[in-house]
Amino acid sequence: MIKIDAGGYRNPSSVETLKEKVVDEYGNIRNDEQGYMNGGDVFTFVNREIPSDFKKLMEYTGLTKDSFDFIVFHQANSFINSHVAKKLKLDTTKIPETISKFGNTSSVSVPLTIVSELKDKMNGNKNLLLSAFGVGMTWATAVVPFVDCKISEIVEI
């Protein structure tokens, strides 16, 4: 669903892997060392696995969706996140969003969203649910309690 066909150990870089070619019926051109994502399949995967994982975690912990002060999703795509929230009937006021500010920042999107959007809202005891998915179709959902958390400003390099 998300892949790069060449440029790594299994299929090292070569003149052939760098040749551009038409890759689909729409005339898109890419070489084997450029990333590819089947967006429809990723959407289906996320909307199947993340809600299921969320429900399993609720069963395991005995918590409910109302137990969380904030729910922080990986910021890959706002359409996917809103669809997952709707499917789980989550309170969208508890779901911060940064995709419009920073785009998809990959593995740093969850902590960046906490720093960017929740910095001044983390006084006292806060219960967060964090959920992310990534390349290799891996995913994780976690309950993380924060106690008097102090968050620094974003440092740009």
N, C-alpha and C positions, 0 to 999 in steps of 0.2 A: 504494500500500500504506500509506503514511503521508502524510496531506495535511491541508491547511486550504484549503477552497474559496474563501474570500473574506477581505478585509481587507488585501490587498496591492495591488500595482500593477495586475495583470491584472483583478482584480475588487475595486475599492475598497469600503471600508465604506459601508454605506447602511442605511436603515431595513429594507429587504428582507433584507439579509444578516444582520441581527441578530434577525430573527423566528425564534422557536423552532418546530420542526416535528418530527413523528414521522419517523424516518429509516430504520427497519427493521421487520421482522416481530415483533420483541420489544418494540416500543413505546418504544424509546429516543428521547429528545428531545434535539435539539441545534440550534444555528444554524450558518450557513455559516462563521462565524469561529472555531469550536471545532475543535480537532484531531480527526482520526479515524485509526485504525490498524486494518488488517485483520491481526489477530494471526497467523492461520493462514498467510497469504501471507508475512508477515515471517519466521516460523519456517522455512518452506520455503526462502525465499531465503537466510537465514543458514546453514542446514544444507547448502545446496548450494555457496555461494560461499566461505565461510570455510575449510572443509576443503580445497577445491580450491586456494585461495590459499596455504594452509599448505604443501600438497604441492609446488606450483610453487616456492615460496621455498626449500624443502628441496633440490629439484633444482638450483636456480640457485646456491645457496650451498655445496652439498655437505655441509650439516649434517644431523643427524638429530634426532629429538625428544629424544634423550638429551643433546644438546649444550647444552641450556638449563637454567640453574639455576632459572628461574621463567618461567612463561607467564602473561601478564596479558591477560585479555580485557576488552572493554568490559562494564560492569556493567549491562546492560539488563534481563536476566532470567536468574535462576539456572537455570531449566529449560533454556533455550536453551544456556547455557554448559556445563551438564553433558552435554547431548546431543552437542554438538560435541566435548567432551573424550572421551566414550565412542566416538564415531565414529572419532576419530583415535587411540584407544587411548593417551591421554596419562596420565601419572602425576598423579593429582589432588592429591597432596601438594605439587606444584610450582605449583598454580593458586590464588593467593590470591583471596578473595571479600570484597566489601564491600557487595553489594546489600542484605544484611540490616541493615547499619548505616546506610547513607546513601540507599538507594533508587537509582533511575536518575538519576545526576547529569549525564547527557548527555556532552558532549565532555571533561569533566574526570574521568570515571570511571577512565580508565587511570592518569593521574598520581596521582589521589587514592588509588587502590588501592596504588600503589607506596609512597606516603608513609605510608599507614595501616598496611599489612600487612608491608612489607618494610624499613621504616626501620632496624631493627637487624640486618638480614640482608645488607646490601650491602657489607660489608668485603671488601677484596681484589678480584679480578677476577670479575665476574658477567656471564653472558650471558643476556639476557632476550629473549623473543619477545613482542611486543606485537601485539594484534589487536583491531580495532574496526570497528564499522559504524554507520551513522547515517542520518538523514533524507535522502531523495533516493536511498536504497538505494546509498550509497557505502560503501566499505570499504577497509581497508588492513591489511597485516600487515608487520611489520618486525622485523629482528634488531638489537638495540641492546646493545652491550657497555658495561658500567659498570666503571670502574676506581676503586677507593677512593672511592666515591661517599658524600658526606655529605648526609644528608637532614634538613631542619629538622622541627620539630614542626608539626602542623597548626595554622594560625592561623584562628580563627573570627572572622568580622566581624559 
